Amino acid sequence: MNEPLEIPRTASQMRALCATRGLAPSRRFGQHFLIEPHILDLIARLAELEAGDIVLEVGTGLGTLTRRLAEVPELVVSVEIDSGLYALARDLLGNQEKVRLIHGDVLESKSSLNPEVCEKLDVGLVAPEAQRFKVVANLTYIITSPFLSALILRYGMPARCVFLVQRELAENLTAKPGNRSYSPLTILLDLLATVTIDRYVSRDVFWPKPKVESAVVCLESKNVDPVPAMRAYPLVRFLFSERRKSIAALLKKLPSTLGGASLKDEAKTRVLDQVGLSGRERAESLLPQQFLELDREISKASSPG
C-alpha cells in the first residue's frame, strides 16, 4: 500500500494540494475548509469519543478532522459528495483502517439517508464492540433539517452530535418559544436532546473565507423514546406552515393525514381544552412538550371508538 499524502495544515498547503489535482472549493457545495488546528481539536474533543463508538462524519473534505476522529472509536463512516475531494481524501487517509469513505450525498431523498451510508453504519452498530453512535458534521443551511429528521427517523437521536454551522443556523437550533427563529426543527431537537452553542468561530479560520461567522453546536441525547416526537413532527410542521395564524384556525383545516377528516369542531375544542390552550395561541408560542400533548390528544380524538 502506498504511503498516504500528508494532510495539509494551512490554507497555502490546502491551496497547493488542491491545485495538483485541479480542484478548487466548490461554491455549489458550500465548501469552506477549516484550517485552525485548535478548532479541529476542539470539535474532536467535544464529540467525547470512546473506544467502541461508531461515528458518522458528513463532509470528509481534506481529511483534517477525519484523521482526528479516527484515533479512538471503533469506526468512522465519512461521507463526501464531491468526487474530486473524495478521490483526494482516499489518498490522504489511505492508512486509516477505521475509516470507511463513501462518495455520495448523505441523503438519498429529503426524507431518507443514503442506503450505502446506512449499510456501513448498520454493520458497525451491530458489531459486538459497538458502543454509542455519534455524528460530527459541517452542515450547510439547506441540508440541516432534512438530514437531522432523516437521521432521527432511522436511528433515533445519536448519543452525541457536534456540528459546525453558520451562526444564524446555530441560533435557530437553540431558539426559544416566541423567537422568530423558533421552528419545527428547533422543537424536534429540544424534545430529544440538549442543544448548546459551545462557541462562535471567526470567518478567518476557513479557506476560502465565508461571508458569515460560524458556530460549534453540541447535541446531547436525552435518551428518551424518539417515536412520540417523530410522530408529532408532521403536525408541528403543519402548524408552522402559517405561523401567524392561531392554532384554532389551523385546526379547522387540519388535513386528513393528520386526523382532520374525523375531527368535528367540538372535538377540536376538547383537544385544545385537554392541552390547556385557548386556541388563540400561535405555533411559535407553544412549548415543545405542548406539541406532543396536542398530537396525542388529536390522535385519541380522531381514533374510532
C-alpha positions as CSV (number, residue, x, y, z in Angstrom):
1,M,0.0,0.0,0.0
2,N,1.3,3.4,-0.9
3,E,2.0,5.9,1.9
4,P,-0.8,8.4,2.2
5,L,-0.2,12.0,1.2
6,E,0.4,14.4,4.1
7,I,-2.8,16.1,5.2
8,P,-2.5,19.9,4.7
9,R,-2.5,22.1,7.8
10,T,-2.6,25.6,6.3
11,A,-4.5,27.5,3.7
12,S,-1.5,27.7,1.4
13,Q,-0.9,23.9,1.8
14,M,-4.5,23.2,1.0
15,R,-4.4,25.5,-2.0
16,A,-1.3,23.9,-3.3
17,L,-2.6,20.3,-2.8
18,C,-5.9,21.1,-4.4
19,A,-4.1,22.7,-7.4
20,T,-2.1,19.5,-8.0
21,R,-5.5,17.7,-8.6
22,G,-7.1,20.6,-10.4
23,L,-9.5,21.1,-7.6
24,A,-10.9,24.3,-6.0
25,P,-13.5,24.9,-3.3
26,S,-17.0,24.4,-4.7
27,R,-19.5,27.2,-4.3
28,R,-22.2,24.7,-5.2
29,F,-21.4,22.5,-2.2
30,G,-20.6,25.4,0.1
31,Q,-17.1,24.3,0.7
32,H,-15.0,26.2,3.3
33,F,-12.1,24.2,4.8
34,L,-11.4,24.7,8.5
35,I,-7.7,25.5,8.9
36,E,-7.4,26.2,12.6
37,P,-5.9,23.2,14.4
38,H,-7.3,24.4,17.8
39,I,-10.9,24.3,16.4
40,L,-10.4,21.0,14.8
41,D,-9.1,19.6,18.1
42,L,-12.0,21.2,19.9
43,I,-14.6,19.5,17.7
44,A,-13.0,16.1,18.1
45,R,-12.8,16.7,21.9
46,L,-16.4,17.8,22.1
47,A,-17.5,14.5,20.4
48,E,-16.3,12.8,23.6
49,L,-15.1,9.8,21.6
50,E,-14.5,6.5,23.3
51,A,-13.4,3.0,22.2
52,G,-16.4,1.3,20.6
53,D,-18.1,4.4,19.3
54,I,-19.5,4.5,15.8
55,V,-19.1,7.9,14.2
56,L,-20.8,9.4,11.1
57,E,-18.9,12.3,9.6
58,V,-20.6,14.4,7.0
59,G,-18.1,16.2,4.7
60,T,-14.7,14.4,4.6
61,G,-13.1,17.4,2.9
62,L,-9.4,17.1,3.1
63,G,-9.5,14.7,6.0
64,T,-8.2,17.2,8.6
65,L,-10.9,16.3,11.0
66,T,-11.4,12.7,9.9
67,R,-7.9,11.7,11.0
68,R,-8.5,13.2,14.4
69,L,-11.9,11.4,14.7
70,A,-10.3,8.0,13.8
71,E,-7.9,8.0,16.7
72,V,-10.2,6.5,19.3
73,P,-13.6,5.0,18.1
74,E,-14.3,1.6,16.5
75,L,-15.4,3.0,13.2
76,V,-15.7,6.3,11.3
77,V,-18.1,6.4,8.3
78,S,-17.2,9.6,6.4
79,V,-19.3,10.9,3.5
80,E,-18.0,13.2,0.8
81,I,-20.3,14.4,-2.0
82,D,-17.5,16.0,-4.2
83,S,-15.9,13.4,-6.5
84,G,-12.6,15.2,-6.7
85,L,-12.3,15.6,-2.9
86,Y,-13.4,12.0,-2.4
87,A,-10.5,10.8,-4.5
88,L,-8.1,13.0,-2.8
89,A,-9.3,12.1,0.7
90,R,-8.9,8.4,-0.2
91,D,-5.2,9.1,-0.9
92,L,-4.8,11.3,2.2
93,L,-6.5,8.7,4.5
94,G,-5.1,5.6,2.9
95,N,-3.7,4.1,6.1
96,Q,-6.7,4.7,8.3
97,E,-8.1,1.2,8.9
98,K,-11.0,2.5,11.0
99,V,-12.3,4.9,8.3
100,R,-14.9,3.9,5.7
101,L,-15.1,6.6,3.0
102,I,-18.3,7.0,0.9
103,H,-18.6,9.0,-2.2
104,G,-22.1,10.5,-2.4
105,D,-24.8,12.6,-0.8
106,V,-25.6,11.6,2.8
107,L,-29.3,11.9,1.8
108,E,-31.0,9.7,-0.8
109,S,-34.0,12.0,-0.7
110,K,-35.4,14.7,1.6
111,S,-36.7,12.1,4.0
112,S,-34.1,9.3,3.9
113,L,-30.4,8.6,4.3
114,N,-28.2,7.3,1.6
115,P,-28.6,3.4,1.7
116,E,-24.8,3.0,1.4
117,V,-24.3,5.2,4.5
118,C,-26.9,3.1,6.4
119,E,-25.3,-0.2,5.3
120,K,-21.9,0.9,6.6
121,L,-23.3,2.2,9.8
122,D,-25.5,-0.8,10.4
123,V,-22.5,-3.2,10.1
124,G,-20.7,-1.1,12.7
125,L,-23.6,-0.7,15.0
126,V,-24.3,-4.4,15.3
127,A,-20.7,-5.4,16.0
128,P,-20.0,-6.7,19.5
129,E,-17.5,-3.9,20.1
130,A,-20.0,-1.2,19.2
131,Q,-21.0,1.2,21.9
132,R,-22.5,4.6,21.2
133,F,-23.5,6.3,17.9
134,K,-22.2,9.8,17.3
135,V,-22.3,12.3,14.5
136,V,-19.8,15.1,13.5
137,A,-20.7,17.3,10.6
138,N,-20.0,20.6,8.8
139,L,-23.6,21.3,7.8
140,T,-24.9,23.8,5.2
141,Y,-28.1,25.6,6.0
142,I,-30.2,23.8,3.4
143,I,-29.3,20.2,4.4
144,T,-29.6,20.5,8.2
145,S,-33.4,20.0,8.6
146,P,-33.8,17.1,6.2
147,F,-30.6,15.4,7.4
148,L,-31.4,15.5,11.1
149,S,-35.0,14.4,10.6
150,A,-33.9,11.5,8.3
151,L,-31.2,10.6,10.8
152,I,-33.5,10.5,13.8
153,L,-36.2,8.6,11.8
154,R,-33.7,5.9,11.0
155,Y,-31.5,5.7,14.1
156,G,-33.2,7.8,16.8
157,M,-31.2,10.5,18.5
158,P,-27.5,9.8,18.4
159,A,-25.8,9.8,21.8
160,R,-23.9,13.0,20.8
161,C,-23.6,15.3,17.8
162,V,-21.1,18.1,17.1
163,F,-21.9,20.4,14.2
164,L,-20.0,23.3,12.6
165,V,-22.7,25.5,11.1
166,Q,-23.4,29.1,10.2
167,R,-24.0,31.3,13.2
168,E,-27.6,32.0,12.1
169,L,-28.4,28.3,11.9
170,A,-26.8,27.7,15.3
171,E,-29.1,30.4,16.8
172,N,-32.1,28.9,15.1
173,L,-31.3,25.5,16.6
174,T,-31.3,26.9,20.1
175,A,-34.2,29.4,19.7
176,K,-36.9,29.6,22.4
177,P,-40.7,30.0,22.0
178,G,-41.6,33.4,20.8
179,N,-38.4,33.9,18.9
180,R,-38.8,34.4,15.2
181,S,-36.2,31.7,14.7
182,Y,-38.2,29.1,16.6
183,S,-39.0,26.3,14.2
184,P,-40.2,22.7,13.8
185,L,-36.6,21.5,13.8
186,T,-35.9,23.5,17.0
187,I,-38.8,21.7,18.6
188,L,-37.8,18.2,17.4
189,L,-34.3,18.7,18.7
190,D,-35.5,20.2,22.1
191,L,-37.6,17.1,22.7
192,L,-34.8,14.7,22.0
193,A,-31.6,16.5,23.0
194,T,-29.9,19.2,25.0
195,V,-28.7,21.7,22.4
196,T,-25.9,24.2,23.2
197,I,-23.7,26.6,21.3
198,D,-20.2,25.9,22.5
199,R,-18.6,28.8,20.8
200,Y,-18.7,31.1,17.7
201,V,-16.0,30.7,15.1
202,S,-14.4,33.5,13.1
203,R,-14.5,33.7,9.3
204,D,-10.7,33.9,9.4
205,V,-10.1,30.3,10.2
206,F,-11.5,29.0,6.9
207,W,-10.2,28.7,3.4
208,P,-11.8,30.2,1.5
209,K,-13.2,32.8,3.9
210,P,-17.0,32.5,4.2
211,K,-19.3,35.6,4.3
212,V,-20.6,34.9,7.8
213,E,-19.4,33.6,11.2
214,S,-19.9,30.0,12.2
215,A,-20.6,28.2,15.4
216,V,-19.9,24.9,17.0
217,V,-23.1,23.3,18.2
218,C,-23.4,20.3,20.5
219,L,-26.4,18.0,20.8
220,E,-26.5,15.6,23.8
221,S,-29.2,12.9,23.7
222,K,-31.9,13.0,26.4
223,N,-32.2,9.2,26.0
224,V,-36.0,9.4,25.5
225,D,-38.1,7.4,23.1
226,P,-37.9,9.3,19.8
227,V,-41.2,7.9,18.4
228,P,-43.6,10.5,20.0
229,A,-41.5,13.4,18.8
230,M,-41.2,12.0,15.3
231,R,-44.9,11.2,15.2
232,A,-45.8,14.7,16.2
233,Y,-43.3,16.3,13.7
234,P,-45.7,16.4,10.7
235,L,-48.3,18.2,12.9
236,V,-45.6,20.7,14.1
237,R,-44.6,21.4,10.5
238,F,-48.3,22.0,9.5
239,L,-48.9,24.4,12.4
240,F,-45.8,26.4,11.4
241,S,-46.8,26.5,7.8
242,E,-48.9,29.6,8.5
243,R,-47.2,30.7,11.7
244,R,-49.1,33.9,12.1
245,K,-52.5,32.1,12.3
246,S,-54.0,30.8,15.5
247,I,-53.9,27.2,16.5
248,A,-57.7,27.1,16.4
249,A,-57.8,28.5,12.9
250,L,-55.3,25.9,11.7
251,L,-57.1,23.0,13.3
252,K,-60.2,23.9,11.3
253,K,-58.3,22.9,8.1
254,L,-56.2,20.1,9.6
255,P,-55.5,17.6,6.7
256,S,-56.9,14.1,6.8
257,T,-53.3,12.7,7.0
258,L,-53.1,14.4,10.5
259,G,-56.5,13.2,11.6
260,G,-58.5,16.2,10.5
261,A,-61.1,14.3,8.5
262,S,-62.6,12.6,11.6
263,L,-62.4,15.6,13.9
264,K,-65.6,17.6,14.4
265,D,-65.4,21.2,15.7
266,E,-66.5,20.2,19.2
267,A,-63.8,17.5,19.3
268,K,-61.2,20.1,18.3
269,T,-62.3,22.4,21.1
270,R,-62.0,19.5,23.5
271,V,-58.5,18.8,22.2
272,L,-57.5,22.3,22.9
273,D,-59.0,22.2,26.4
274,Q,-57.1,19.0,27.2
275,V,-53.8,20.6,26.4
276,G,-54.7,23.8,28.3
277,L,-54.9,26.0,25.2
278,S,-57.5,28.7,24.3
279,G,-56.9,28.2,20.6
280,R,-55.8,31.9,20.2
281,E,-52.1,30.9,20.6
282,R,-49.8,30.7,17.6
283,A,-47.5,27.8,17.0
284,E,-44.4,30.0,17.7
285,S,-45.6,30.5,21.3
286,L,-46.1,26.8,22.3
287,L,-43.6,24.8,24.3
288,P,-42.2,21.7,22.7
289,Q,-44.0,19.5,25.1
290,Q,-47.3,21.1,24.2
291,F,-46.9,19.9,20.6
292,L,-46.5,16.3,21.9
293,E,-49.7,16.7,24.0
294,L,-51.6,18.2,21.1
295,D,-50.6,15.4,18.8
296,R,-51.6,12.8,21.4
297,E,-55.0,14.4,22.0
298,I,-55.7,14.7,18.3
299,S,-54.8,11.1,17.8
300,K,-57.1,10.0,20.6
301,A,-60.0,12.2,19.4
302,S,-59.7,11.0,15.8
303,S,-59.4,7.3,16.6
304,P,-62.6,5.2,16.1
305,G,-64.4,4.2,19.2
